[in-house]
Amino acid sequence: MKKIICFTLLTIIYILPFNTKAFSIDSLSITGSNTAQNNEQTSITLQAKTSGYNAKEGIWVVYTSLQYDKSKLSLLEISTPGFNTVVEYIDGGAEIYSLVIENSNVTGMCVNDLLYCGTYTANIKFKVTNVTQKYSSSINTTEFGIGTVDMVEDRDYTIDDAVEHNYPTSASHTILLEPVSTTATVVAPVKQSSPTTVAVSKSNNNYLKSLEITDYPINFNKDTTEYNLTVGEDVTFLKIYPAVDYERSTYNIVGNKNLKNGSIIKITVTSEDGQTKDYNLNITKNKTTTEVSINNETSVNKDNKINNELNGIAIKVGIIVVSVIFVIALICIICRIKENKKLNKLLKEDKF
């Protein structure tokens, strides 16, 4: 018995370190210039260091709320290597959503280049405006979260499979904004040369690469711009996750509030050169349906799926129980046969 107890304790001690390893956001920081003048551009870098991945786990989505003085700082550009980022402006700042770009060929891609493992980086550029006297301005993250996916099964994954991890504290960076200096500077005259104009080609790609809607699987094709969705009577909005086909394109969603029968949700994609394309989701509400129809296809309600899984488990348990009963009965029959043989033998011996 002592040997068994010792073996069990050694097994627990050996396994425990592997079970306690888990994903974590180790640190969050904002760095950048400490001073900037009016009408100049200034940049900051937001970084989140992560660790604790397993072989099948990685980052799918990153989101944060960035607070800054919009009267003095104008957001110009956000660069997030390995992620497609969308900005939604709010009072006092902006919401930033970054969705991983599959096979983006940047350092940190993992799980067959489908997810990201490592330090998330966002390079953010502002323009300083309306500064007439020295002014100390802070840029803060009021919330920060990462959604990870553990691809332990060979199947299609949706945003519902993501596990949310929130960072408990915020990061901050302060910039001293100053008006343009009025100190006169003597500049020697130079010979004027003819100006050279360089044409910069911009992409006209205004397509979506993918479109996911929570609870509503959709047969998406980037060339198809009209989709019909049948939803329940109590549905007032949808969780929609588009991804643009070209990383410098942007999108905007309109109409995804207080959904009614006949509502149209419009997803407008704007290319780098300003051309737009609309993807429309035509909403139909149904009081009695237990399924939702999407582009002439059906998706069974999650409750039915759960019931089917439970029924399958019940059938398996029933088969196991019947098998056990059958084996027990067979053993009893064999024992009974042996007893009859012994009885017959005793009767024959008694006869003689």
BAPA-858355 format. One line per field, with one value per residue (C-alpha): residue number from 1; residue in one letter; x, y, z. Coordinates in nm, 3 decimals, padded with zeros to 5 digits. Example, Ala and Ser with C-alpha at 12.3 -4.5 7.8 and 13.67 -1.06 7.14 Angstrom:
% residues 2
k	[1, 2]
r	[A, S]
u	[01.230, 01.367]
v	[-00.450, -00.106]
w	[00.780, 00.714]
//
This chain:
% residues 352
k	[1, 2, 3, 4, 5, 6, 7, 8, 9, 10, 11, 12, 13, 14, 15, 16, 17, 18, 19, 20, 21, 22, 23, 24, 25, 26, 27, 28, 29, 30, 31, 32, 33, 34, 35, 36, 37, 38, 39, 40, 41, 42, 43, 44, 45, 46, 47, 48, 49, 50, 51, 52, 53, 54, 55, 56, 57, 58, 59, 60, 61, 62, 63, 64, 65, 66, 67, 68, 69, 70, 71, 72, 73, 74, 75, 76, 77, 78, 79, 80, 81, 82, 83, 84, 85, 86, 87, 88, 89, 90, 91, 92, 93, 94, 95, 96, 97, 98, 99, 100, 101, 102, 103, 104, 105, 106, 107, 108, 109, 110, 111, 112, 113, 114, 115, 116, 117, 118, 119, 120, 121, 122, 123, 124, 125, 126, 127, 128, 129, 130, 131, 132, 133, 134, 135, 136, 137, 138, 139, 140, 141, 142, 143, 144, 145, 146, 147, 148, 149, 150, 151, 152, 153, 154, 155, 156, 157, 158, 159, 160, 161, 162, 163, 164, 165, 166, 167, 168, 169, 170, 171, 172, 173, 174, 175, 176, 177, 178, 179, 180, 181, 182, 183, 184, 185, 186, 187, 188, 189, 190, 191, 192, 193, 194, 195, 196, 197, 198, 199, 200, 201, 202, 203, 204, 205, 206, 207, 208, 209, 210, 211, 212, 213, 214, 215, 216, 217, 218, 219, 220, 221, 222, 223, 224, 225, 226, 227, 228, 229, 230, 231, 232, 233, 234, 235, 236, 237, 238, 239, 240, 241, 242, 243, 244, 245, 246, 247, 248, 249, 250, 251, 252, 253, 254, 255, 256, 257, 258, 259, 260, 261, 262, 263, 264, 265, 266, 267, 268, 269, 270, 271, 272, 273, 274, 275, 276, 277, 278, 279, 280, 281, 282, 283, 284, 285, 286, 287, 288, 289, 290, 291, 292, 293, 294, 295, 296, 297, 298, 299, 300, 301, 302, 303, 304, 305, 306, 307, 308, 309, 310, 311, 312, 313, 314, 315, 316, 317, 318, 319, 320, 321, 322, 323, 324, 325, 326, 327, 328, 329, 330, 331, 332, 333, 334, 335, 336, 337, 338, 339, 340, 341, 342, 343, 344, 345, 346, 347, 348, 349, 350, 351, 352]
r	[M, K, K, I, I, C, F, T, L, L, T, I, I, Y, I, L, P, F, N, T, K, A, F, S, I, D, S, L, S, I, T, G, S, N, T, A, Q, N, N, E, Q, T, S, I, T, L, Q, A, K, T, S, G, Y, N, A, K, E, G, I, W, V, V, Y, T, S, L, Q, Y, D, K, S, K, L, S, L, L, E, I, S, T, P, G, F, N, T, V, V, E, Y, I, D, G, G, A, E, I, Y, S, L, V, I, E, N, S, N, V, T, G, M, C, V, N, D, L, L, Y, C, G, T, Y, T, A, N, I, K, F, K, V, T, N, V, T, Q, K, Y, S, S, S, I, N, T, T, E, F, G, I, G, T, V, D, M, V, E, D, R, D, Y, T, I, D, D, A, V, E, H, N, Y, P, T, S, A, S, H, T, I, L, L, E, P, V, S, T, T, A, T, V, V, A, P, V, K, Q, S, S, P, T, T, V, A, V, S, K, S, N, N, N, Y, L, K, S, L, E, I, T, D, Y, P, I, N, F, N, K, D, T, T, E, Y, N, L, T, V, G, E, D, V, T, F, L, K, I, Y, P, A, V, D, Y, E, R, S, T, Y, N, I, V, G, N, K, N, L, K, N, G, S, I, I, K, I, T, V, T, S, E, D, G, Q, T, K, D, Y, N, L, N, I, T, K, N, K, T, T, T, E, V, S, I, N, N, E, T, S, V, N, K, D, N, K, I, N, N, E, L, N, G, I, A, I, K, V, G, I, I, V, V, S, V, I, F, V, I, A, L, I, C, I, I, C, R, I, K, E, N, K, K, L, N, K, L, L, K, E, D, K, F]
u	[00.000, 00.286, 00.439, 00.105, 00.068, 00.426, 00.378, 00.054, 00.220, 00.516, 00.275, 00.085, 00.410, 00.530, 00.206, 00.119, 00.363, 00.222, -00.138, -00.066, 00.088, -00.163, -00.179, -00.113, -00.067, 00.263, 00.286, 00.126, 00.316, 00.290, 00.613, 00.687, 00.799, 00.787, 00.735, 00.570, 00.494, 00.173, 00.106, 00.372, 00.320, 00.400, 00.396, 00.348, 00.390, 00.144, 00.282, 00.136, 00.382, 00.220, 00.332, 00.213, 00.087, 00.044, 00.117, -00.232, -00.309, -00.262, -00.410, -00.707, -00.828, -00.700, -00.914, -00.849, -01.001, -00.760, -00.834, -00.672, -00.754, -00.921, -00.915, -00.531, -00.446, -00.585, -00.544, -00.377, -00.264, -00.241, -00.002, -00.037, 00.199, 00.015, -00.328, -00.606, -00.713, -01.038, -01.093, -01.428, -01.425, -01.595, -01.625, -01.281, -01.087, -01.122, -01.193, -00.928, -01.006, -00.729, -00.805, -00.514, -00.425, -00.374, -00.043, 00.071, 00.439, 00.538, 00.743, 00.518, 00.273, 00.196, -00.038, 00.027, 00.039, -00.330, -00.283, -00.029, 00.197, 00.415, 00.411, 00.122, 00.243, 00.040, 00.226, -00.006, 00.053, -00.114, -00.108, -00.085, -00.345, -00.487, -00.195, -00.140, 00.042, 00.224, -00.012, 00.048, -00.160, -00.202, -00.277, -00.426, -00.567, -00.880, -00.928, -00.724, -00.817, -00.699, -00.904, -00.717, -00.822, -00.705, -00.730, -00.737, -00.985, -00.980, -01.287, -01.396, -01.365, -01.575, -01.535, -01.744, -01.448, -01.222, -01.136, -01.123, -00.827, -00.839, -00.541, -00.625, -00.439, -00.400, -00.099, -00.034, 00.201, 00.228, 00.335, 00.418, 00.251, 00.401, 00.312, 00.541, 00.855, 00.864, 01.245, 01.369, 01.621, 01.844, 01.855, 02.097, 01.924, 01.946, 01.900, 01.548, 01.518, 01.222, 00.979, 00.962, 00.624, 00.620, 00.297, 00.196, -00.023, -00.306, -00.506, -00.869, -00.939, -01.269, -01.358, -01.412, -01.195, -01.425, -01.745, -01.845, -02.173, -02.203, -02.471, -02.532, -02.292, -02.281, -02.174, -01.962, -01.817, -01.641, -01.811, -02.159, -02.292, -02.649, -02.725, -03.063, -03.080, -03.381, -03.353, -03.571, -03.827, -03.624, -03.297, -03.214, -02.853, -02.593, -02.229, -02.059, -01.686, -01.573, -01.214, -01.101, -00.927, -00.655, -00.496, -00.519, -00.889, -01.142, -01.504, -01.804, -02.120, -02.455, -02.802, -02.705, -02.927, -03.292, -03.331, -03.680, -03.839, -03.707, -03.402, -03.088, -02.743, -02.495, -02.121, -01.937, -01.580, -01.361, -01.048, -00.718, -00.800, -01.151, -01.372, -01.656, -01.849, -02.159, -02.236, -02.601, -02.755, -03.134, -03.308, -03.629, -03.780, -03.974, -04.174, -04.210, -03.904, -03.652, -03.395, -03.235, -03.210, -02.896, -02.867, -03.114, -02.924, -03.032, -02.846, -03.005, -03.057, -02.782, -03.037, -03.123, -02.754, -02.702, -03.007, -02.874, -02.538, -02.710, -02.922, -02.607, -02.444, -02.757, -02.755, -02.388, -02.451, -02.749, -02.538, -02.270, -02.531, -02.693, -02.348, -02.261, -02.595, -02.539, -02.191, -02.322, -02.606, -02.360, -02.139, -02.442, -02.542, -02.189, -02.183, -02.525, -02.404, -02.099, -02.321, -02.551, -02.250, -02.129, -02.481, -02.507, -02.168, -02.273, -02.593, -02.402, -02.158, -02.448, -02.617, -02.322]
v	[00.000, 00.243, 00.177, 00.257, 00.587, 00.692, 00.612, 00.816, 01.121, 01.106, 01.091, 01.401, 01.593, 01.502, 01.602, 01.916, 02.163, 02.082, 02.137, 02.478, 02.628, 02.871, 03.174, 03.510, 03.878, 03.952, 04.328, 04.622, 04.939, 05.260, 05.428, 05.717, 06.078, 06.292, 06.624, 06.740, 07.076, 07.202, 07.070, 06.802, 06.426, 06.217, 05.841, 05.594, 05.217, 05.001, 04.658, 04.359, 04.085, 03.739, 03.389, 03.043, 02.903, 02.534, 02.366, 02.437, 02.776, 03.129, 03.480, 03.537, 03.884, 04.182, 04.473, 04.786, 05.123, 05.412, 05.741, 06.069, 06.439, 06.449, 06.831, 06.827, 06.488, 06.360, 05.987, 05.938, 05.577, 05.245, 04.967, 04.621, 04.360, 04.031, 04.179, 04.351, 04.645, 04.841, 05.168, 05.281, 05.639, 05.703, 05.992, 06.060, 05.833, 05.521, 05.148, 04.936, 04.582, 04.367, 04.031, 03.801, 03.772, 03.406, 03.326, 03.689, 03.589, 03.798, 03.693, 03.541, 03.344, 02.998, 02.695, 02.642, 03.023, 03.054, 03.225, 03.457, 03.381, 03.650, 04.026, 04.220, 04.558, 04.858, 05.157, 05.458, 05.795, 06.125, 06.481, 06.763, 07.039, 07.349, 07.394, 07.762, 07.710, 07.428, 07.146, 06.805, 06.536, 06.173, 05.869, 05.578, 05.229, 05.200, 04.832, 04.569, 04.217, 03.927, 03.639, 03.310, 02.989, 02.637, 02.435, 02.090, 01.952, 01.931, 02.146, 02.495, 02.752, 03.065, 03.369, 03.187, 02.949, 03.234, 03.253, 03.609, 03.728, 04.079, 04.277, 04.407, 04.741, 05.014, 05.166, 05.538, 05.777, 06.157, 06.397, 06.766, 06.954, 07.291, 07.573, 07.633, 07.821, 08.190, 08.221, 08.376, 08.175, 08.323, 08.090, 08.136, 08.159, 07.845, 07.789, 07.673, 07.352, 07.227, 07.031, 06.658, 06.485, 06.117, 05.933, 05.694, 05.407, 05.318, 04.996, 04.990, 04.661, 04.713, 04.346, 04.156, 03.848, 03.681, 03.750, 03.578, 03.621, 03.465, 03.185, 03.229, 03.034, 03.203, 03.075, 03.381, 03.473, 03.805, 03.858, 03.811, 04.131, 04.028, 03.782, 03.686, 03.599, 03.469, 03.538, 03.497, 03.759, 03.860, 03.926, 04.301, 04.296, 04.058, 04.000, 04.063, 04.011, 04.115, 04.099, 04.310, 04.153, 04.424, 04.533, 04.910, 04.896, 04.983, 04.893, 05.044, 04.869, 05.053, 04.934, 04.669, 04.809, 04.751, 04.496, 04.459, 04.249, 04.397, 04.566, 04.588, 04.575, 04.747, 04.671, 04.934, 04.854, 05.151, 05.084, 05.265, 05.493, 05.572, 05.336, 05.171, 04.843, 04.752, 04.407, 04.389, 04.155, 04.144, 04.054, 03.852, 03.779, 03.460, 03.399, 03.021, 02.895, 02.687, 02.724, 03.021, 03.044, 03.193, 03.209, 02.917, 02.707, 02.618, 02.616, 02.415, 02.594, 02.535, 02.383, 02.112, 02.044, 02.003, 01.774, 01.561, 01.531, 01.432, 01.175, 01.032, 01.003, 00.836, 00.580, 00.501, 00.460, 00.234, 00.013, -00.017, -00.111, -00.373, -00.517, -00.545, -00.715, -00.956, -01.048, -01.103, -01.322, -01.522, -01.579, -01.694, -01.939, -02.082, -02.121, -02.291, -02.535, -02.623, -02.681, -02.911, -03.110, -03.152, -03.259, -03.517, -03.656, -03.691, -03.868, -04.116, -04.189, -04.231, -04.475, -04.707]
w	[00.000, 00.079, -00.265, -00.434, -00.238, -00.319, -00.688, -00.698, -00.533, -00.772, -01.069, -00.946, -00.889, -01.238, -01.415, -01.214, -01.382, -01.723, -01.612, -01.454, -01.769, -01.921, -02.146, -01.978, -02.065, -01.891, -01.946, -02.123, -02.219, -02.424, -02.536, -02.772, -02.803, -02.491, -02.673, -02.996, -03.159, -03.311, -03.667, -03.622, -03.626, -03.321, -03.271, -02.987, -02.966, -02.772, -02.680, -02.495, -02.405, -02.383, -02.289, -02.179, -02.511, -02.574, -02.909, -03.052, -02.893, -03.022, -03.045, -03.278, -03.179, -02.973, -02.856, -02.652, -02.570, -02.632, -02.455, -02.569, -02.611, -02.954, -02.956, -02.958, -03.114, -03.444, -03.513, -03.853, -03.883, -03.699, -03.804, -03.641, -03.795, -03.848, -03.773, -03.968, -03.748, -03.745, -03.555, -03.413, -03.281, -02.947, -02.702, -02.561, -02.798, -03.010, -02.988, -03.163, -03.288, -03.440, -03.609, -03.698, -04.070, -04.162, -04.335, -04.296, -04.298, -03.995, -03.693, -03.427, -03.642, -03.499, -03.524, -03.898, -03.951, -03.853, -03.515, -03.348, -03.052, -02.899, -02.837, -02.991, -03.127, -03.248, -03.395, -03.369, -03.537, -03.435, -03.566, -03.311, -03.364, -03.192, -02.951, -02.863, -02.533, -02.359, -02.279, -02.115, -02.285, -02.175, -02.389, -02.193, -02.241, -02.027, -02.107, -02.290, -02.389, -02.604, -02.745, -02.786, -02.960, -02.869, -03.192, -03.032, -03.287, -03.667, -03.744, -03.845, -03.567, -03.510, -03.287, -03.022, -02.971, -02.856, -02.484, -02.350, -02.140, -01.987, -01.855, -01.505, -01.525, -01.787, -01.963, -02.006, -02.185, -02.146, -02.423, -02.373, -02.659, -02.751, -02.993, -03.290, -03.187, -03.295, -03.279, -03.602, -03.801, -04.073, -04.372, -04.658, -04.997, -05.207, -05.576, -05.651, -05.849, -06.046, -05.825, -05.882, -05.855, -05.760, -05.832, -05.553, -05.664, -05.425, -05.424, -05.539, -05.356, -05.173, -05.113, -04.790, -04.745, -04.491, -04.297, -03.972, -03.785, -03.441, -03.435, -03.809, -04.035, -04.373, -04.715, -04.789, -05.128, -05.172, -05.509, -05.356, -05.199, -05.099, -04.816, -04.668, -04.296, -04.103, -03.730, -03.424, -03.325, -03.015, -03.200, -03.196, -03.321, -03.463, -03.373, -03.709, -03.774, -04.125, -04.252, -04.548, -04.846, -04.850, -04.522, -04.597, -04.679, -04.410, -04.340, -04.163, -04.039, -04.043, -03.942, -03.685, -03.409, -03.316, -03.596, -03.738, -04.009, -04.334, -04.180, -04.392, -04.234, -04.466, -04.451, -04.658, -04.758, -04.865, -05.067, -05.020, -05.316, -05.184, -05.386, -05.193, -05.207, -05.004, -04.863, -04.754, -04.495, -04.552, -04.224, -04.197, -03.856, -03.785, -03.466, -03.493, -03.678, -03.486, -03.762, -03.937, -04.315, -04.473, -04.856, -04.896, -04.640, -04.280, -03.952, -03.667, -03.342, -03.085, -02.844, -03.098, -03.149, -02.774, -02.751, -03.035, -02.860, -02.533, -02.717, -02.873, -02.531, -02.390, -02.673, -02.611, -02.237, -02.314, -02.540, -02.270, -02.004, -02.231, -02.311, -01.941, -01.867, -02.157, -02.029, -01.675, -01.807, -02.016, -01.711, -01.511, -01.787, -01.802, -01.423, -01.432, -01.699, -01.489, -01.183, -01.387, -01.506, -01.147, -01.038, -01.318, -01.223, -00.857, -00.960, -01.172, -00.888, -00.643, -00.886, -00.887]
//
